[in-house]
C-alpha cells in the first residue's frame, strides 16, 4: 500500500497547532469510487510520477478510503463574513486535510473536498457534486496556466452516490493542494482569544512570512512590528491577486472572508466566471442578487476584507493607526500591478499619466459594445496592421475607430521615444503572451461536465492541454478560441456550483 508514497516526506504542521484549531477525523469515503482524472503536473509538485497516479493505492488515498501514510486527517475551524455579514463560526464543512508533503518544489498540504460531514458542516451533507468538482478541478489549473496564484488540483474522484441539490446529482471528491489553506477567517475565529490568535500568527509567519520578523532600520523588532509587516505583506499579495483577476476578466463570485487565502492565492472556486461579453458591473454568481461581488467591486471588497483580517489582531495590542498604515499599501500595490499588467496587455513600454484616460475609454468601449473581454484584448496585437479588422469587431465602428486612433498614437509615441519594441513581430509576440486566447469559459466547462457525467474525461484532457498554455493558438481547436455560442449567457452558476 505504501510503495508509491514511500519516498514522500509527510509532515503535519497544522496538526501541531492547539486542539481548538481543528477536529481530527477520517473522511467518509464514497461508494465504489472511480478515478475520473489525475493531474500529472500537480503530481510532480509532490514528487509523484504519472504512473503512481494510476495505481489503486493512489485512488484509495484521494477517495478518502485510506489515510495518507504518515498523515493526520483533520477538519479546520474558522469564521468569516459572508456577503458582508458576520456569519460566526464556519470551518471545513466538507473538507479533510490529509497531511503535508515536503518536496523540492515546496511544502504542499493535501485536502479532500467533498469527503463527508465534519463538526463544521452545519446543515450541509459534507458532499460535493460532480458539476462543481469539475469546475474547481479545471479552474485551478486554468489560473495556474495564466500565472495567477492559486491552489492546485491533483485528482478528481467520482461515484454514483446521490447528492441532493436543486436536483439529484452524483458525488465527487477533488483533491487540491496548497502551501496552506489558512484564510482570513482563520484569524477572525480567534477574535478575543489572544492565546490562540498568537499561536496562529506565529504559525503562519514562521512558515510563510519569516521575513516579517526581520525589522528594517527604524522599525520595531517586537511582536507589534512583526504583525504590522505581516499585514502589509498580506495586503500586497492580495492586491496583486486582485489586479491579476481584473486584467483577465475573472470574477470569483463569493469573496467572503472565509474564502480569502492568507497567502494571496485564488481559493475555493464556486460560482466563478471568466467574462465573455464585458460588463463593468458583471456579476457571475446567480446567488449574489445585490451585486456585492461584481467585477468592478472585487478590488474594494478585498480591501474591506483585509480590515476584517486586521481587526482581531488589535487584541494583541497593535496600534490601530499603525495597522491602517500597513493596510494603506494595498491601494498602491494594486495600482502598480494593475498598470503593469495593462502595459503588457496593451503593448506599452511603461505607464504614462494620460494612459489612465486611454484605459478608461477602453473599458467604456468594451462595456457599451458588450465586446468579448478575452478576444478584444487578443485582437489588439494585430490592430496596428489591420485597423479595419479591429474596428469591425465592434457594433459601433465609429466609437471603436475613435479609441483605436488614440491607441495607435500612444503606440507611436513609445516608438518615437525609443521605448517601444524593437520591431513589429516582437511587439505582437509580446502582446500575445500577455493576452490569452483560451480561458475557461462557462460553456467550455459545461461541455466537460456533460462528458464527465457520462464517464468521459477526454474533454477535461483537452481543456487542460489548452489552458496550461493559454497564449499559444493551436490548429484544430478554433472552437475553444471563439466567442461563446448563442445562449451560452443563459448558463447560470450559483453558490451551489
C-alpha positions in Angstrom: 0.0 0.0 0.0 2.7 2.4 1.0 5.0 1.8 -2.0 4.0 4.8 -4.1 4.1 7.1 -1.0 7.3 5.6 0.5 9.5 8.3 -0.9 7.3 11.2 0.3 8.2 13.2 3.3 4.9 13.7 5.0 4.5 16.1 8.0 1.5 17.5 9.8 2.4 21.1 10.7 -1.2 22.3 11.0 -2.0 19.4 13.4 0.8 20.8 15.7 -1.5 23.8 16.5 -3.6 23.6 19.7 -6.5 21.2 19.5 -9.0 24.0 19.3 -8.0 24.7 15.8 -9.4 21.5 14.3 -11.2 18.2 14.8 -9.3 15.1 13.9 -11.5 12.7 12.0 -11.3 10.5 8.9 -13.0 11.3 5.6 -16.2 9.4 4.7 -15.3 7.6 1.5 -17.6 7.4 -1.5 -19.2 4.1 -2.5 -17.3 2.4 -5.3 -15.1 5.4 -6.1 -13.6 5.8 -9.5 -10.7 8.0 -10.5 -12.0 10.2 -13.3 -8.8 12.2 -13.7 -5.4 12.8 -12.2 -3.2 15.7 -12.8 0.4 14.8 -13.5 1.6 18.4 -13.2 0.3 18.6 -9.7 1.7 15.1 -9.0 5.2 16.3 -10.0 5.0 19.1 -7.4 4.6 16.4 -4.8 7.2 14.0 -6.2 4.6 11.5 -7.6 5.1 10.1 -11.1 2.3 9.8 -13.6 2.5 6.0 -13.1 1.9 6.4 -9.4 -1.3 8.4 -10.1 -2.8 5.5 -11.9 -2.4 3.0 -9.1 -5.2 1.6 -6.8 -3.1 2.9 -3.8 -3.4 6.5 -5.1 -7.1 6.1 -5.6 -7.6 4.8 -2.1 -6.0 7.9 -0.6 -7.6 10.5 -2.9 -11.1 8.9 -2.4 -10.7 9.1 1.4 -10.8 5.3 1.7 -7.3 5.0 3.2 -5.3 7.6 5.1 -2.3 9.3 3.6 0.6 7.3 5.0 2.2 9.5 7.7 -0.7 12.0 7.6 -3.2 13.0 10.3 -6.6 13.8 8.8 -8.4 16.8 10.2 -11.0 19.4 9.5 -10.1 23.0 10.4 -12.3 25.6 12.1 -12.6 29.2 11.0 -15.1 32.0 10.9 -16.0 34.7 8.5 -18.0 37.5 7.0 -20.3 36.2 4.2 -21.7 38.8 1.8 -20.6 41.5 4.2 -22.4 40.0 7.3 -20.7 38.3 10.2 -21.6 34.6 9.9 -19.8 33.4 13.1 -18.1 30.0 13.2 -17.7 28.2 10.0 -15.0 25.7 9.1 -14.2 22.8 6.8 -17.8 21.5 6.4 -16.9 19.1 3.6 -13.1 19.1 3.5 -10.4 17.0 5.2 -6.8 18.0 5.4 -4.8 14.7 5.0 -1.3 16.0 5.7 1.5 17.9 4.2 4.1 16.7 1.7 7.6 18.2 1.8 9.1 18.2 -1.7 11.8 20.1 -3.7 9.0 22.4 -5.0 7.9 23.3 -1.5 5.5 22.2 1.1 2.1 21.1 -0.1 -1.0 20.4 2.0 -3.3 17.8 0.6 -7.0 18.4 1.1 -10.1 16.4 0.0 -13.1 18.4 -0.8 -16.5 16.6 -0.8 -15.2 14.0 1.6 -18.1 13.9 4.1 -19.6 15.7 7.1 -17.5 17.3 9.9 -18.4 19.1 13.1 -18.4 22.3 10.9 -20.9 21.1 8.3 -23.8 22.9 9.9 -26.8 21.9 7.8 -24.7 20.6 5.0 -24.2 17.0 3.8 -20.5 17.2 3.5 -20.5 16.2 -0.1 -19.6 17.9 -3.4 -21.3 17.2 -6.7 -19.6 16.3 -9.9 -20.6 19.5 -11.6 -18.9 21.8 -9.1 -15.9 19.4 -8.7 -15.1 19.5 -12.4 -15.4 23.3 -12.3 -12.9 23.6 -9.5 -10.6 21.0 -11.0 -10.4 22.9 -14.3 -10.4 26.4 -12.8 -7.4 26.0 -10.5 -5.3 24.6 -13.4 -6.5 27.4 -15.7 -5.4 30.0 -13.2 -2.0 28.3 -12.9 -1.6 28.4 -16.7 -2.3 32.2 -16.6 0.4 32.6 -13.9 -2.1 33.7 -11.3 -1.5 32.4 -7.7 -3.9 29.6 -6.9 -4.5 26.3 -5.2 -3.9 23.3 -7.5 -5.9 20.2 -8.3 -4.4 16.8 -8.0 -7.3 14.3 -8.6 -10.9 14.0 -9.3 -12.8 11.0 -8.0 -16.4 10.2 -8.8 -19.1 7.9 -7.5 -22.8 7.0 -8.2 -23.7 8.2 -4.7 -26.7 10.6 -4.9 -26.3 14.2 -3.7 -29.4 16.4 -3.3 -29.1 20.0 -4.6 -31.6 21.7 -6.8 -31.8 18.3 -8.5 -30.3 14.9 -7.6 -26.7 14.8 -8.7 -23.8 12.4 -8.2 -21.0 12.8 -5.8 -17.3 13.6 -6.4 -14.2 14.4 -4.4 -11.5 16.9 -5.5 -8.0 16.6 -4.1 -6.5 20.0 -4.0 -3.0 21.0 -2.9 -1.7 24.3 -1.5 1.1 25.6 0.7 -1.6 26.5 3.1 -5.4 26.6 3.4 -5.4 29.2 6.2 -7.9 32.0 5.4 -8.6 35.5 6.7 -11.5 33.8 8.6 -9.0 31.6 10.4 -7.8 34.7 12.2 -11.4 36.0 12.7 -12.2 32.8 14.5 -9.9 33.9 17.4 -11.2 37.4 17.9 -11.0 37.9 21.7 -8.7 34.9 22.2 -5.2 36.3 22.3 -3.5 33.0 23.1 -4.9 31.1 20.1 -4.6 34.2 17.9 -0.9 34.4 18.7 -0.4 30.7 18.1 -1.9 31.1 14.6 0.0 34.2 13.9 3.3 32.6 14.8 2.5 29.5 12.8 1.7 31.5 9.6 4.6 34.0 10.0 7.2 31.3 10.7 6.1 29.1 7.8 5.1 31.6 5.2 6.3 35.1 6.1 9.6 34.7 8.1 10.9 37.9 6.6 8.3 39.8 8.6 10.3 39.1 11.8 13.3 41.0 10.4 12.9 44.7 11.3 14.3 47.2 8.7 16.1 50.2 10.2 13.8 52.4 12.1 11.1 49.7 12.6 10.2 47.9 15.8 11.5 44.3 16.1 8.9 43.3 18.7 5.6 41.4 18.1 3.8 44.5 17.0 6.3 45.3 14.4 6.1 41.7 13.1 2.3 42.0 12.9 2.4 45.3 11.0 4.9 43.9 8.5 2.8 40.8 8.2 -0.4 42.7 7.4 1.5 44.8 4.8 2.8 41.6 3.2 -0.7 40.1 3.0 -2.1 43.3 1.7 0.4 43.4 -1.1 -0.1 39.8 -2.1 -3.9 40.3 -2.1 -3.6 43.5 -4.1 -1.5 41.7 -6.7 -4.1 38.9 -6.9 -6.9 41.3 -7.4 -5.0 43.1 -10.2 -4.4 39.8 -11.9 -8.1 38.8 -11.6 -9.2 42.2 -13.0 -6.9 42.1 -16.0 -8.0 38.6 -17.2 -11.7 39.3 -16.6 -12.0 36.8 -13.8 -14.8 37.0 -11.2 -14.6 34.9 -8.1 -18.2 35.1 -7.2 -18.0 34.6 -3.4 -15.3 36.8 -1.9 -16.3 36.1 1.7 -13.5 36.4 4.3 -13.5 32.6 4.7 -12.7 32.3 1.0 -9.7 34.7 1.1 -6.3 33.0 1.3 -3.7 34.3 3.8 -1.1 33.7 1.0 -2.9 35.7 -1.7 -4.0 32.6 -3.6 -7.2 32.1 -5.6 -9.1 29.6 -3.4 -12.5 28.0 -3.1 -13.7 28.0 -6.7 -17.5 28.0 -6.7 -19.7 30.3 -8.9 -16.7 31.9 -10.6 -16.6 33.1 -14.2 -14.3 34.4 -16.9 -16.2 37.2 -18.6 -17.5 36.7 -22.1 -19.3 40.0 -23.0 -17.7 42.7 -20.9 -19.8 44.5 -18.4 -18.1 46.6 -15.8 -20.6 45.5 -13.2 -20.8 41.9 -14.3 -22.0 39.5 -11.6 -21.1 35.9 -12.1 -22.9 34.5 -9.1 -26.6 34.0 -9.6 -27.0 34.0 -5.8 -25.4 37.4 -5.5 -28.6 39.4 -6.1 -27.1 42.6 -4.7 -24.0 42.5 -6.9 -21.7 42.7 -4.0 -19.0 40.7 -5.8 -19.3 42.3 -9.2 -16.2 42.5 -11.3 -15.6 46.2 -10.6 -16.2 45.7 -6.9 -13.6 43.0 -6.3 -10.6 45.3 -5.5 -12.6 47.3 -2.9 -14.1 44.1 -1.4 -10.6 42.6 -1.0 -9.6 45.9 0.8 -12.6 45.6 3.1 -11.8 42.0 3.8 -8.2 43.0 4.8 -9.7 45.2 7.5 -11.7 42.2 8.8 -8.4 40.3 8.9 -6.7 43.1 10.9 -9.5 43.6 13.4 -8.8 40.6 15.7 -5.1 41.4 15.7 -6.0 44.6 17.6 -6.4 42.2 20.5 -2.7 41.6 20.6 -2.1 45.3 21.4 -1.3 46.6 17.9 -1.7 50.3 17.4 -4.7 51.0 15.2 -3.0 53.8 13.3 0.0 51.6 12.6 -2.3 48.9 11.3 -4.1 51.4 9.0 -0.7 52.4 7.7 0.2 48.8 6.9 -3.1 48.3 5.0 -2.7 51.5 3.0 0.0 49.7 1.0 -2.9 47.8 -0.6 -4.0 50.5 -3.0 -0.5 51.5 -4.3 0.4 47.8 -4.7 -2.9 47.2 -6.6 -2.4 50.1 -8.9 1.2 49.3 -9.6 0.4 45.7 -10.6 -2.8 46.7 -12.5 -0.9 49.2 -14.6 2.0 46.9 -15.2 -0.4 44.2 -16.4 -2.2 46.6 -18.7 1.1 47.9 -20.1 1.9 44.3 -21.1 -1.6 43.6 -22.5 -1.7 46.9 -24.4 1.9 46.7 -25.6 3.0 49.9 -23.8 6.6 50.3 -22.8 5.7 51.9 -19.4 2.8 53.7 -17.8 2.2 57.3 -18.6 -0.1 59.7 -16.7 -2.5 60.1 -19.6 -2.8 56.3 -20.0 -5.5 56.4 -17.4 -7.8 58.0 -19.9 -6.9 55.6 -22.6 -7.7 52.6 -20.3 -10.9 54.2 -19.0 -12.0 54.7 -22.6 -11.1 51.1 -23.4 -13.3 49.8 -20.6 -16.1 52.1 -21.7 -15.8 50.9 -25.3 -16.0 47.2 -24.2 -18.9 47.9 -21.8 -21.1 49.8 -24.2 -20.4 47.4 -27.0 -20.6 44.3 -24.7 -17.5 43.2 -26.5 -15.8 39.9 -25.6 -13.2 40.5 -22.9 -10.6 37.9 -24.0 -10.9 38.3 -27.8 -10.9 42.1 -27.7 -7.6 42.2 -25.8 -6.2 39.5 -28.0 -7.1 41.5 -31.1 -5.0 44.5 -30.0 -1.8 42.9 -31.1 -2.9 42.9 -34.8 -4.7 46.2 -34.6 -1.9 48.4 -36.0 -1.5 46.2 -39.0 -5.2 45.6 -39.5 -7.2 48.6 -38.1 -10.3 47.8 -40.2 -10.4 44.3 -38.9 -10.2 45.5 -35.4 -12.9 48.2 -35.8 -15.3 45.6 -37.4 -15.2 43.6 -34.2 -17.5 46.3 -32.6 -21.1 47.2 -33.4 -20.3 50.9 -33.1 -17.5 51.2 -35.7 -17.2 55.0 -35.1 -16.6 54.6 -31.4 -14.1 51.8 -32.0 -12.2 53.9 -34.6 -12.0 56.8 -32.2 -10.4 54.7 -29.5 -8.1 53.0 -31.9 -6.8 56.3 -33.3 -5.8 57.3 -29.7 -4.3 53.9 -29.1 -2.2 54.0 -32.3 -1.0 57.4 -31.4 0.1 56.1 -28.0 2.0 53.2 -29.6 3.7 55.6 -31.9 4.7 57.8 -29.0 6.6 54.9 -27.5 8.3 54.1 -30.8 9.3 57.8 -31.4 10.7 57.9 -27.8 12.7 54.8 -28.5 10.9 53.0 -25.7 8.8 50.6 -27.7 9.5 47.1 -29.0 12.4 46.8 -31.5 10.2 45.5 -34.3 6.6 44.8 -35.0 7.0 41.0 -34.7 8.4 41.4 -31.3 5.5 43.6 -30.2 2.9 41.2 -31.5 4.6 38.2 -29.9 5.0 40.0 -26.5 1.3 41.1 -26.5 0.1 37.6 -27.5 2.0 36.3 -24.4 0.1 38.7 -22.2 -3.4 38.2 -23.7 -4.7 34.6 -23.6 -6.6 33.2 -26.5 -8.0 30.4 -24.3 -9.9 30.9 -21.0 -12.2 28.6 -19.1 -15.5 30.0 -20.3 -18.6 28.6 -18.6 -19.8 26.9 -21.8 -16.5 25.1 -22.1 -16.6 23.9 -18.5 -20.2 22.8 -19.1 -19.1 20.6 -22.0 -16.5 19.0 -19.8 -19.2 18.4 -17.1 -21.5 16.7 -19.6 -18.8 14.4 -20.8 -17.6 13.6 -17.2 -21.2 12.8 -16.3 -21.0 10.0 -18.9 -17.6 8.9 -17.6 -15.6 10.5 -20.3 -12.6 12.6 -19.2 -11.4 13.4 -22.7 -12.8 17.0 -22.6 -11.0 17.6 -19.3 -7.8 16.4 -21.1 -8.4 18.8 -24.0 -9.1 21.8 -21.8 -6.1 21.2 -19.6 -3.9 20.9 -22.6 -5.1 24.3 -23.9 -5.3 26.1 -20.5 -1.8 25.1 -19.4 -0.5 27.3 -22.3 -3.4 29.6 -22.9 -1.4 32.1 -25.0 -0.4 29.8 -27.9 -3.0 29.3 -30.7 -3.4 25.7 -31.7 -4.7 24.5 -35.0 -7.8 22.4 -34.8 -9.1 24.0 -31.6 -10.7 27.0 -33.2 -14.0 26.4 -31.3 -12.2 26.8 -27.9 -10.8 30.2 -29.0 -14.1 31.5 -30.3 -16.7 33.7 -28.7 -19.3 31.6 -26.9 -22.2 30.3 -28.9 -25.7 31.8 -28.7 -27.4 31.0 -25.5 -24.2 30.4 -23.5 -25.0 33.5 -21.4 -28.0 31.6 -20.1 -25.7 29.3 -18.1 -26.2 30.3 -14.5 -23.8 29.5 -11.7 -24.7 30.0 -8.0 -23.3 29.2 -4.6 -24.3 25.6 -5.1 -21.9 25.5 -8.0 
